[in-house]
Amino acid sequence: MQNEEFDPLETDLDLASLKKELIQPKLTPDQLQSALQRYVEEMSRIDRDQFRKTLHELFARNVYFKDPFNEVRGLADLEQVYAKLFALHPDAVLRFHLHAGSGDTGYVEWHLHYTDQGRPIQRNGVSKLLFDEQGRVRVQMDYWDSGEHYFRRLPVLGSLLDWLASKLGV
């Protein structure tokens, strides 16, 4: 999708602006909680038919998104990430359990449910969200265990990872 390296802290902000932003958030605590609640409610309803509309309502035009398999910038590229998700797993559903934040930064704990070859799958993760002054997500960084969900299911690599984990584990 995007082939050049991207550092979200180097875009739209210089060091002085970043320091000011960290000291003086753009959102009040109530605005942050409202933005987080809106994100959780809308993303809980996201589906393959309405995902583009939802993304345009929640995310800034120049959003930066990163997870273990994707690193994209801009709504068009983020749409492609979700298009691929729903093409592979049309029944995908996000469920949120906790959210908290401070300043312009929020964190959400989520579970992604879908079926893969008839088997129910649950992927657990946490997203770090940075909001702009309109309460739209300008940065989303997802953290989840890609090894558990993908690499360990590969015949040769999975066995190797299981063996390695047994040697490194306590």
Stockholm file with secondary structure:
# STOCKHOLM 1.0

chainA/1-170         MQNEEFDPLETDLDLASLKKELIQPKLTPDQLQSALQRYVEEMSRIDRDQFRKTLHELFARNVYFKDPFNEVRGLADLEQVYAKLFALHPDAVLRFHLHAGSGDTGYVEWHLHYTDQGRPIQRNGVSKLLFDEQGRVRVQMDYWDSGEHYFRRLPVLGSLLDWLASKLGV
#=GR chainA/1-170 SS CCCSCCCGGGSSCCHHHHHHHHHSCSSCHHHHHHHHHHHHHHHHTCCTTTHHHHHHHHEEEEEEEECSSCEEESHHHHHHHHHHHHHHCTTCEEEEEEEEEETTEEEEEEEEEEEETTEEEEEEEEEEEEECTTSCEEEEEEEECHHHHTGGGSHHHHHHHHHHHHHHCC
#=GC SS_cons         CCCSCCCGGGSSCCHHHHHHHHHSCSSCHHHHHHHHHHHHHHHHTCCTTTHHHHHHHHEEEEEEEECSSCEEESHHHHHHHHHHHHHHCTTCEEEEEEEEEETTEEEEEEEEEEEETTEEEEEEEEEEEEECTTSCEEEEEEEECHHHHTGGGSHHHHHHHHHHHHHHCC
//
